[in-house]
Amino acid sequence: KHEFYETRHFFESNIRNESVCISESPPKPRVQLYVEQKEVQGQEEVLEGSSVSLRCSAETLCSSPPPTLTWSSTPRIPLSDSSRLQELISDLNFTATHRQHRATFTCTITYQLQDKNKTAQDSITVHVQYSPKNTAVSVLPSSSVLEGSSVTLICSSDANPAVNYTWSRESEGQLKQLQTGDTLTFNRTDPTHRGWYHCTAQNQHGSQNSSVMLDIQYASEISPSSSCSRTDVTVCFCETDGNPSPELEWHLSGRPVTNSSNTFISEERMSSTGLRSSITLHQSLTNTSTLQCVSRNTRGTASQLLHLLHVIPQESG
């Protein structure tokens, strides 16, 4: 959005018979700060949303053409001018926003003396108080990290005066406050750290929030409760967990098993990271027949051998 400024210029010159006043050092203009039509000192801070007027005034000199007043700013801000004749005064009017914080406005008076342009300047720096803006959370090294690694959440915000930061985490539908400060560090992450984290930046003028999802990745794991039961048919189930969410396979006596007339396999997602699979075998099995449950994701592989009535854990890779 463009900032709009209104300036009013008033000039009065006493020029008689095109006379020219000679001066090597033209008088310097004076810039005054008004907030809500009351004059304040230049170092005082202005509240965002306040009506601000910068008045530039200078002594009149007889010169031809009459002296002029012009405004400039650092950083550069669009300024619009309007004028009327009266005394040598220029008012720059605007509504204070955070974009004008620490902006320097300069009024320049230009005289034409002895066919040469002479200038003089006065400046004022505006300090604006405002609520937090552009609050954001960044994560080092990444918002998705491997279990056991270190991760740091960093909160930043633009505000005047400076903000206080508060960290909280979503837990069972509610926010649980963790700590204050602009950083939140976990030196050794585990799956319990996975979730949404919120940073609140607050000063006396307001607050603003920013959030990030912290994703802790870990290799597939198989629950030791995975087992088989046998009546007229053999039914086995296998539960696995991992992030990213794992895939699960069944191997019968070392060979992969798929759905067939003798085998029925079903899967159920338990959570975003959990999977449960069951297999029903309508075929004759020997005492040495075994089932192997194999779980894989991009972080690792786990497997477990299941006999008909008991489970034999196998090392995961």
HELIX and SHEET records of a PDB file:
HELIX    1   1 HIS A   98  GLN A  100  5                                   3    
HELIX    2   2 PRO A  191  HIS A  193  5                                   3    
SHEET    1   A 6 LYS A  38  VAL A  40  0                                        
SHEET    2   A 6 ARG A  30  VAL A  35 -1                                        
SHEET    3   A 6 SER A  51  SER A  57 -1                                        
SHEET    4   A 6 ILE A  89  THR A  95 -1                                        
SHEET    5   A 6 GLU A   6  PHE A  11 -1                                        
SHEET    6   A 6 ASP A  81  LEU A  85  1                                        
SHEET    1   B 4 GLU A  45  LEU A  47  0                                        
SHEET    2   B 4 LYS A 116  LEU A 140  1                                        
SHEET    3   B 4 ALA A 103  LEU A 113 -1                                        
SHEET    4   B 4 THR A  68  THR A  74 -1                                        
SHEET    1   C 4 GLU A  45  LEU A  47  0                                        
SHEET    2   C 4 LYS A 116  LEU A 140  1                                        
SHEET    3   C 4 VAL A 151  ASN A 160 -1                                        
SHEET    4   C 4 THR A 183  PHE A 186 -1                                        
SHEET    1   D 5 SER A 144  LEU A 146  0                                        
SHEET    2   D 5 GLY A 206  ILE A 222  1                                        
SHEET    3   D 5 GLY A 195  ASN A 203 -1                                        
SHEET    4   D 5 ASN A 164  SER A 171 -1                                        
SHEET    5   D 5 GLN A 174  THR A 180 -1                                        
SHEET    1   E 4 SER A 144  LEU A 146  0                                        
SHEET    2   E 4 GLY A 206  ILE A 222  1                                        
SHEET    3   E 4 THR A 234  ASN A 243 -1                                        
SHEET    4   E 4 SER A 227  ARG A 230 -1                                        
SHEET    1   F 5 SER A 144  LEU A 146  0                                        
SHEET    2   F 5 GLY A 206  ILE A 222  1                                        
SHEET    3   F 5 THR A 234  ASN A 243 -1                                        
SHEET    4   F 5 GLY A 274  LEU A 281 -1                                        
SHEET    5   F 5 THR A 263  ARG A 269 -1                                        
SHEET    1   G 5 ARG A 255  VAL A 257  0                                        
SHEET    2   G 5 GLU A 247  LEU A 252 -1                                        
SHEET    3   G 5 LEU A 291  ASN A 297 -1                                        
SHEET    4   G 5 GLY A 300  LEU A 306 -1                                        
SHEET    5   G 5 VAL A 311  PRO A 313 -1                                        
END                                                                             
